[in-house]
Amino acid sequence: MTAFVLVSDIWTGGWVWREVAARLRESGARAHPVTLTGMGDGGPPAEPDTDLETHVRDVVRLIDRVDAEELVLVGHGYAIHPVLGAADRRAERIARIIHLDAGLPQDGDAPLALVPDPAVHEHLARPPAGWNAGSENPVTAHSAEENRGKDRPVPPPPVGAWHRLGSLAGVTADAEARLARLAAPQPPGTLTRPLRLTGKAAALPTTGILCTGNGSSIAMVEGLVSLGDPRLRRLTDPTVSFFELHTGHWPMLSVPDELADTLLRAAAGEGHRLAAAVAEDPTHLRPFLLDLPERRRERVGRLDLYLPDADEPRPAVVFVHGGPVPLGVEPTPRDWPGFVGYGTYAAGRGAVGVTLDHGLHDLGGYPRAADDLAAAVEHVRADPRVDAERVALWFFSAGGLLSADWLAAPPPWLRCVAATYPVLAPLPQWGHSASRFHPAAAVPAAGALPLVVTRVERERPEIAATVEEFLTAAAECDARVEVIDVPGAHHGFETIDHTDPARRAVDRAMTSVLGHLLG
């Protein structure tokens, strides 16, 4: 018989699994919803030192009490941390680990890094009572970092604010009210203490259940794996499977029947497998769709300049890659065929093409990437071969969020902003650091700045939704937006879809951008 240990996200307890647990039991399985220490619902009360280790021990104690042939651990959101910690200590008992709309934390990661709610980060960023920033902490010998927020449990959101933790797609108003009514303050140490793993559970069969309404999808996972991050290589193992649920972050409330069925299928070994070819033949390293003669390329630091045949200063187009691109991955984006192709094409048509490697190495890297881009633009405009008053910025994929700063306060020399298969609003689970980068909210300030958006017919739904949000906002403020649609094309189409419509779309977008630069 299969037994499921069900552990939920912050502020919640075993009560959130009520409908799912009932359906699992009706199927003949056993279900053990967990209320971790301090999370109410009849669970153990929190103590001042309650932390992640406490929650790991909670799950270990339950594992030790359950007598089942097959034990499956399910971690939702934050709960994947105590689930992984417990599995590491009882690996021989575990048949499968299921990540339910949850990340892939590593040894040494604190759960706070994966909490998207900015209010949680602001709460915990305040120093503990009695701490003096200019001296040693008079209250404790430990550092302020170890004790930040320790005297203040993290309050749950009120009704109307639970979207900060993740999408509420499919959750009724009554269910959200129930969340707010039954939620308990989160002991701060459960979020700030790092997860410790020895690797004993690293090879256990694993399933990821991705909630597309919260911005996750199998296609997105495949894209991340294709970038070559060695930490994600394990996801191509045959023992790792994936499912998608077309709902938000709370499937136990929005689609309990479907979730229960998916848990049973996952326990039976079903699910989508990532092909090893995803990592071995990544689409972003395939040839560019246009056959172009080579152009002179000049490398300066993290910038590459593709120079036209000209004696006078020429306009520049800065191409901004997406990501996150893991640190240390080779080749870096400026050497990917797509960006080499765009830089070459711009230079062949009389502009200085610029590519760069910026610091979007993880979802917390947007501020760093924005600083890198600003420095790159300053460097380009200072180059005597560039007409400093005629510059365009062209963003791709998740790099599209970096356009927000430029839309919010466009300088006079910025003649055009282009975005190709862009992300134009933060996806729900992308974290608090991305909240500043919201082009759909910034576009009303763009004024008369020309905008060129290239969208693909076969876009990932979660990304397509952000483009629609942006275009709706742009229409409401009469922004100057040109939309170029690419029929039948995929995200990253320049190295995937070598079709005439795709080639025409690249040509049209380049013609439009250069027209705004030269006009």
Buried (B, 14 or more C-beta within 10 A) or exposed (E): EBBBBBBBBBBBBBBBBBBBBEBBEEEEBBBBBBBBBBBBBEBEEBEEEBBBBBBBBBBBEBBEEEEBEBBBBBBBBBBBBBBBBBBBBBBEBBBBBBBBBBBBBEBEBBBBBBBBBBBBBEBBEEBBEEBEEEEEBEBBEEEBEBBBBBEBBBBBBEEEEBBBBBBBBBBEEEBBEBBBEBBBBBBBBBBBBBBBBEEEBBEBBBBBBBBBBBBBBBBBBBBBBBBBBEEBEBBBBEEBBBBBBBBBBBBBBBBBEBBBBBBBBBBEEEBBEBEEEBBEEBBBBBEBBBEBEEBEBEEEEBBBBBBBEEEEBBBBBBBBBBBBBBEEBEEBBBBBBBBBBBBBBBBBBBBBBBBBBBBBBBBBBBBBBBEBBBBBBEBBBEBEBBBBEBBBBBBBBBBBBBBBBBBBEBEEBBBBBBBBBBBBBBBBBBBBBBBBBBBBBBBBBBEEBBBBBBBBBBBBEBBBBBBEBBBEBBEEEEBBBBEBEBEEBBBBBBBBBBBEBBBEBBEBBBEBBBEBBEE
